[in-house]
Amino acid sequence: MNNLHVSLPNNAYDIHISRGLLKQAAGLLPAAVLKGKVAVLTDTTLDALYGEKLSQSLRSAGAAVQVIRLEPGEEHKNLTTLAAVYNSLAAFGLSRSDTLIAFGGGVVGDLGGFAAATYLRGIRYIQMPTTLLAQVDSSVGGKTAVNLAGGKNQVGSFYQPAAVYIDPDLLDSLSPRCVGDGLGEVIKYGAICNDRIFSFLERQSPATIGRYWEEIITACCREKARIVAADVHDQGKRMLLNFGHTFGHAVERACGYGTYLHGEAVSIGMVRITAGTERQGLTEKGTTARLIKLLERYRLPTEISLPDERLMPFLRKDKKRRGDTMTLAIIPVIGRGKLISVACEAMPDYLGREGLR
């Protein structure tokens, strides 16, 4: 088992990564969790695959368990679903000494984390991510949120889990598209902070990459833990993790959630911003072409046909906006990220289609 530590001043925690971990999850949980009530938040698809196995394991260890099932999909990560989760937690009688386990992908983890952060003004929660995207990125770092009609993750908080338990074997049930969704985030880590990840992916293929999930997840989580420890509240270095996300979130919202998965939208966003900065001399020549080649190797999209005019209104609502400026994450070279401040009126120069010509 690979164990990583997220070193924070007041609420440090560990990330546990091992194949077959789900089978032994109850034995790994702290005794305090198993002595109380445990609400397992998951989606209907995962519940059908693994829900009974996890619930029985927890009950056998002594916990009182209630499963709360969500409909899968980003379109359900909203205030209506959140209210239903609150009501389910209250009906179960969950107290501040009890635990919520977010057992699912990014939607379950984001919404479950925000429910834990706000129900009774904060209860303990544990992340058990089941998708590649959640295992390499969203389950670590304490960003929790739901969407509003006007944009993604616009209501949320920073609230760290008590622990993260990752079983790479759960990825076996994912479709090739969902695997690609997660690889978009893996490629992001290679691009912004670890060129060894990027180069490793260039040497692999969709047919071989699954042999190395545990190593890939560990490498990404190590980078995430290091960045989060240096900047918990996303005021500086942590914003590097938003590489590709400013444009990517606009793509998700403008096209309708589900048209492009998150990692697919981020892939398009990484190409857009890199093409723009390469054109302006801020990125090494040839970087965009290398990035596109790798994304296409893993069957990820690199462009969108929607006119820029449809996307710009959503870009202006991005959380990284400060007054009339926007902080953008860019890559001068593969493996090294940088933050720049850009006037909102200049955004098309960096993210417009012109940069691809």
C-alpha positions as CSV (number, residue, x, y, z in Angstrom):
1,M,0.0,0.0,0.0
2,N,1.2,3.5,-0.8
3,N,0.5,6.0,1.9
4,L,0.9,9.8,1.4
5,H,0.5,12.5,4.0
6,V,-1.3,15.8,3.3
7,S,0.6,18.1,5.7
8,L,-1.7,20.8,7.0
9,P,-1.5,22.9,10.2
10,N,-4.8,21.9,11.7
11,N,-6.4,19.1,9.7
12,A,-3.7,16.9,8.2
13,Y,-4.7,13.5,6.8
14,D,-3.4,10.5,4.9
15,I,-4.1,9.1,1.4
16,H,-4.1,5.3,1.2
17,I,-3.6,3.8,-2.3
18,S,-3.8,0.0,-2.9
19,R,-5.3,-2.4,-5.3
20,G,-8.1,-4.4,-3.6
21,L,-8.5,-1.8,-0.9
22,L,-12.3,-1.8,-1.0
23,K,-12.3,-5.4,0.3
24,Q,-10.4,-4.3,3.4
25,A,-11.8,-0.8,3.8
26,A,-13.7,-1.4,7.0
27,G,-10.5,-2.7,8.7
28,L,-8.6,0.4,7.7
29,L,-11.1,2.9,9.0
30,P,-10.5,4.5,12.4
31,A,-12.3,2.9,15.3
32,A,-14.2,6.2,16.0
33,V,-15.9,5.9,12.6
34,L,-17.1,2.3,13.1
35,K,-18.5,3.1,16.6
36,G,-21.0,5.5,15.2
37,K,-23.4,6.0,12.3
38,V,-22.0,6.1,8.7
39,A,-23.9,7.6,5.8
40,V,-22.5,6.3,2.5
41,L,-23.2,8.8,-0.3
42,T,-23.0,7.2,-3.7
43,D,-24.7,7.2,-7.1
44,T,-27.1,4.5,-8.4
45,T,-24.6,3.1,-10.8
46,L,-22.0,2.5,-8.2
47,D,-24.5,1.3,-5.7
48,A,-25.5,-1.5,-8.0
49,L,-21.9,-2.5,-8.5
50,Y,-20.3,-2.1,-5.1
51,G,-22.8,-0.7,-2.6
52,E,-23.8,-3.9,-0.9
53,K,-20.2,-5.0,-0.6
54,L,-19.2,-1.8,1.1
55,S,-22.3,-1.6,3.3
56,Q,-22.0,-5.1,4.6
57,S,-18.3,-4.6,5.3
58,L,-19.1,-1.6,7.4
59,R,-22.0,-3.3,9.2
60,S,-19.9,-6.3,10.0
61,A,-17.3,-4.0,11.6
62,G,-20.0,-2.6,13.9
63,A,-21.2,0.6,12.2
64,A,-24.8,1.6,11.6
65,V,-25.0,2.3,7.9
66,Q,-27.4,4.3,5.7
67,V,-26.8,4.4,1.9
68,I,-27.9,7.7,0.2
69,R,-28.1,7.3,-3.6
70,L,-27.8,10.1,-6.2
71,E,-28.5,10.0,-9.9
72,P,-25.2,10.1,-11.7
73,G,-24.0,13.1,-13.7
74,E,-22.7,16.6,-13.3
75,E,-26.2,18.0,-14.0
76,H,-27.3,16.6,-10.6
77,K,-24.5,18.4,-8.6
78,N,-26.9,21.2,-7.6
79,L,-28.7,22.8,-4.7
80,T,-31.8,20.6,-5.2
81,T,-29.8,17.4,-4.8
82,L,-27.8,18.9,-1.9
83,A,-31.1,19.7,0.0
84,A,-32.2,16.1,-0.5
85,V,-28.9,14.8,1.0
86,Y,-29.3,17.1,4.0
87,N,-32.8,15.7,4.6
88,S,-31.5,12.1,4.3
89,L,-28.7,12.9,6.8
90,A,-31.2,14.4,9.2
91,A,-33.7,11.5,8.8
92,F,-30.8,9.1,9.6
93,G,-30.1,11.1,12.8
94,L,-26.4,11.7,11.8
95,S,-24.6,13.7,14.6
96,R,-21.3,15.6,14.7
97,S,-19.6,12.4,16.0
98,D,-20.7,10.4,13.0
99,T,-19.3,10.1,9.5
100,L,-20.2,10.6,5.8
101,I,-18.3,8.5,3.3
102,A,-18.3,9.9,-0.3
103,F,-18.1,6.8,-2.4
104,G,-18.1,7.8,-6.0
105,G,-16.6,10.1,-8.6
106,G,-16.1,13.8,-8.7
107,V,-19.8,14.7,-8.4
108,V,-20.3,12.5,-5.3
109,G,-17.1,13.7,-3.8
110,D,-17.7,17.4,-4.4
111,L,-21.3,17.4,-3.3
112,G,-20.7,15.0,-0.4
113,G,-17.8,17.1,0.8
114,F,-19.9,20.3,0.8
115,A,-22.8,18.5,2.6
116,A,-20.3,17.4,5.3
117,A,-18.9,20.9,5.5
118,T,-22.3,22.5,6.1
119,Y,-24.5,19.9,7.8
120,L,-24.5,20.6,11.5
121,R,-21.8,23.2,10.6
122,G,-19.4,20.4,9.9
123,I,-19.2,16.6,10.3
124,R,-16.4,14.2,9.6
125,Y,-16.2,12.8,6.0
126,I,-14.0,10.3,4.2
127,Q,-13.3,10.2,0.4
128,M,-13.5,6.9,-1.3
129,P,-13.1,7.9,-5.0
130,T,-14.1,5.4,-7.7
131,T,-13.1,7.2,-11.0
132,L,-9.7,8.0,-12.3
133,L,-10.5,11.7,-12.3
134,A,-11.5,11.6,-8.6
135,Q,-8.6,9.3,-7.6
136,V,-5.9,11.5,-9.1
137,D,-7.4,14.9,-8.4
138,S,-10.7,15.9,-6.9
139,S,-10.7,13.6,-3.8
140,V,-7.6,15.4,-2.4
141,G,-7.4,18.9,-1.2
142,G,-10.8,19.7,0.3
143,K,-12.4,21.6,-2.5
144,T,-16.2,21.0,-2.2
145,A,-19.0,22.5,-4.2
146,V,-22.2,22.4,-6.1
147,N,-23.1,24.1,-9.4
148,L,-25.4,27.0,-10.0
149,A,-27.3,27.7,-13.3
150,G,-24.7,30.4,-14.1
151,G,-21.6,28.3,-13.6
152,K,-19.7,25.4,-12.2
153,N,-18.7,25.0,-8.5
154,Q,-20.0,28.5,-7.6
155,V,-21.2,27.5,-4.2
156,G,-18.7,25.6,-2.1
157,S,-16.1,25.6,0.7
158,F,-12.6,24.4,1.5
159,Y,-13.2,21.4,3.9
160,Q,-10.6,18.6,4.2
161,P,-11.6,15.0,4.5
162,A,-10.5,12.9,7.4
163,A,-8.8,10.5,5.0
164,V,-8.8,9.3,1.4
165,Y,-8.9,5.6,0.5
166,I,-8.2,4.8,-3.2
167,D,-8.6,1.4,-4.8
168,P,-7.3,1.4,-8.4
169,D,-9.2,-1.9,-9.1
170,L,-12.4,0.1,-9.1
171,L,-11.2,1.6,-12.4
172,D,-11.8,-1.8,-14.1
173,S,-15.5,-1.0,-14.4
174,L,-15.0,2.3,-16.1
175,S,-15.8,2.8,-19.8
176,P,-12.9,3.9,-22.1
177,R,-14.4,7.4,-22.2
178,C,-14.4,7.7,-18.4
179,V,-10.8,6.5,-18.3
180,G,-9.9,9.3,-20.8
181,D,-11.8,11.8,-18.7
182,G,-9.4,11.1,-15.8
183,L,-6.4,11.0,-18.1
184,G,-7.1,14.6,-19.0
185,E,-6.3,15.5,-15.4
186,V,-3.2,13.2,-15.3
187,I,-1.9,15.0,-18.4
188,K,-2.5,18.3,-16.6
189,Y,-0.2,17.2,-13.7
190,G,2.5,16.3,-16.2
191,A,2.2,19.6,-18.0
192,I,2.3,21.9,-14.9
193,C,4.6,20.2,-12.5
194,N,6.1,16.9,-13.5
195,D,7.5,16.3,-16.9
196,R,8.3,12.7,-16.0
197,I,4.5,12.0,-15.9
198,F,4.1,13.6,-19.3
199,S,6.9,11.6,-20.8
200,F,5.7,8.4,-19.3
201,L,2.3,8.9,-20.9
202,E,4.0,9.6,-24.2
203,R,5.6,6.1,-24.0
204,Q,2.3,4.3,-23.1
205,S,-1.0,3.9,-24.9
206,P,-4.7,3.3,-24.0
207,A,-3.9,-0.5,-24.3
208,T,-1.0,-0.4,-21.7
209,I,-1.7,2.4,-19.4
210,G,-4.0,0.4,-17.0
211,R,-1.0,-1.7,-15.9
212,Y,0.4,1.4,-14.1
213,W,-2.7,2.9,-12.4
214,E,-1.3,2.6,-8.8
215,E,2.0,4.4,-9.8
216,I,0.2,7.1,-11.8
217,I,-2.4,7.8,-9.0
218,T,0.4,7.9,-6.4
219,A,2.4,10.3,-8.5
220,C,-0.5,12.7,-9.1
221,C,-1.7,12.6,-5.5
222,R,1.9,13.3,-4.3
223,E,2.0,16.4,-6.5
224,K,-1.5,17.5,-5.3
225,A,-0.7,17.0,-1.6
226,R,2.5,19.1,-2.0
227,I,0.7,21.9,-3.7
228,V,-2.3,21.9,-1.3
229,A,0.1,21.9,1.7
230,A,1.7,25.1,0.4
231,D,-1.6,26.8,-0.5
232,V,-4.7,25.4,1.1
233,H,-7.2,28.2,0.1
234,D,-6.2,28.6,-3.6
235,Q,-4.7,32.0,-3.3
236,G,-1.4,31.3,-5.0
237,K,0.4,28.2,-6.2
238,R,-2.7,26.0,-6.0
239,M,-4.2,28.0,-8.8
240,L,-1.7,26.2,-11.1
241,L,-4.1,23.2,-10.8
242,N,-6.6,25.2,-12.8
243,F,-4.5,24.8,-16.0
244,G,-7.1,24.3,-18.7
245,H,-10.0,24.8,-16.3
246,T,-11.0,28.4,-17.0
247,F,-11.9,27.5,-20.6
248,G,-12.9,24.0,-19.7
249,H,-15.5,25.0,-17.2
250,A,-17.0,27.4,-19.8
251,V,-17.1,24.5,-22.3
252,E,-19.0,22.3,-19.9
253,R,-21.5,25.0,-19.0
254,A,-22.1,26.4,-22.5
255,C,-22.5,22.9,-24.1
256,G,-24.6,21.5,-21.2
257,Y,-23.2,19.2,-18.6
258,G,-22.5,15.7,-20.0
259,T,-21.8,16.8,-23.6
260,Y,-18.2,17.0,-22.6
261,L,-16.9,15.2,-19.5
262,H,-14.8,17.3,-17.2
263,G,-11.4,15.9,-18.3
264,E,-12.5,16.3,-22.0
265,A,-13.4,19.9,-21.4
266,V,-10.1,20.5,-19.6
267,S,-8.2,19.0,-22.5
268,I,-9.7,21.5,-24.8
269,G,-8.9,24.2,-22.3
270,M,-5.3,23.2,-22.0
271,V,-4.9,23.4,-25.8
272,R,-6.6,26.8,-26.0
273,I,-4.5,28.5,-23.3
274,T,-1.2,26.9,-24.5
275,A,-1.9,27.9,-28.1
276,G,-2.6,31.5,-27.0
277,T,0.5,31.8,-24.8
278,E,2.8,30.1,-27.4
279,R,1.5,32.6,-30.0
280,Q,2.5,35.4,-27.6
281,G,5.9,34.1,-26.9
282,L,5.1,33.0,-23.3
283,T,5.4,29.3,-24.1
284,E,8.2,27.3,-25.8
285,K,7.5,26.8,-29.5
286,G,6.2,23.3,-30.3
287,T,4.6,22.8,-26.9
288,T,1.0,23.0,-28.2
289,A,1.7,20.4,-30.9
290,R,3.3,18.1,-28.3
291,L,0.3,18.6,-26.0
292,I,-2.2,17.9,-28.8
293,K,-0.4,14.8,-29.8
294,L,-0.5,13.3,-26.3
295,L,-4.2,14.2,-25.8
296,E,-5.1,12.7,-29.1
297,R,-3.1,9.6,-28.2
298,Y,-5.6,9.0,-25.4
299,R,-8.6,9.9,-27.6
300,L,-9.3,13.2,-25.9
301,P,-10.8,16.2,-27.7
302,T,-8.6,19.2,-28.5
303,E,-11.0,21.7,-30.0
304,I,-14.7,22.7,-30.0
305,S,-16.8,23.9,-32.8
306,L,-18.9,26.3,-30.6
307,P,-18.3,29.9,-31.4
308,D,-16.2,31.9,-28.9
309,E,-19.0,34.3,-28.5
310,R,-21.0,31.5,-26.8
311,L,-18.2,30.8,-24.3
312,M,-17.0,34.2,-23.3
313,P,-20.0,35.0,-21.0
314,F,-19.1,31.9,-18.9
315,L,-15.4,32.8,-18.8
316,R,-16.3,36.1,-17.2
317,K,-18.0,34.3,-14.3
318,D,-15.0,32.2,-13.5
319,K,-14.0,32.0,-9.8
320,K,-10.4,33.1,-10.5
321,R,-11.6,36.5,-11.6
322,R,-10.6,39.4,-9.3
323,G,-12.3,42.6,-10.3
324,D,-11.3,43.3,-13.9
325,T,-8.5,40.8,-14.0
326,M,-8.3,37.0,-14.3
327,T,-5.5,34.7,-13.0
328,L,-4.6,32.2,-15.7
329,A,-2.4,29.1,-15.3
330,I,0.0,28.6,-18.2
331,I,3.0,26.4,-19.1
332,P,6.2,28.1,-20.3
333,V,7.5,24.6,-20.9
334,I,6.2,21.0,-20.3
335,G,6.5,20.3,-16.6
336,R,6.6,23.8,-15.3
337,G,3.5,25.9,-14.6
338,K,3.2,29.7,-14.1
339,L,0.5,32.1,-13.1
340,I,-0.2,35.3,-15.0
341,S,-2.7,38.1,-14.4
342,V,-4.7,39.1,-17.5
343,A,-7.2,41.9,-18.0
344,C,-10.6,40.4,-18.6
345,E,-10.9,42.4,-21.8
346,A,-7.7,40.6,-23.1
347,M,-9.1,37.1,-22.4
348,P,-9.8,36.4,-26.1
349,D,-6.1,37.0,-26.8
350,Y,-5.2,34.0,-24.6
351,L,-8.2,31.8,-25.0
352,G,-9.7,32.7,-28.4
353,R,-9.6,30.5,-31.4
354,E,-7.1,32.8,-33.0
355,G,-4.3,31.3,-31.0
356,L,-4.7,28.0,-32.8
357,R,-3.9,29.5,-36.2
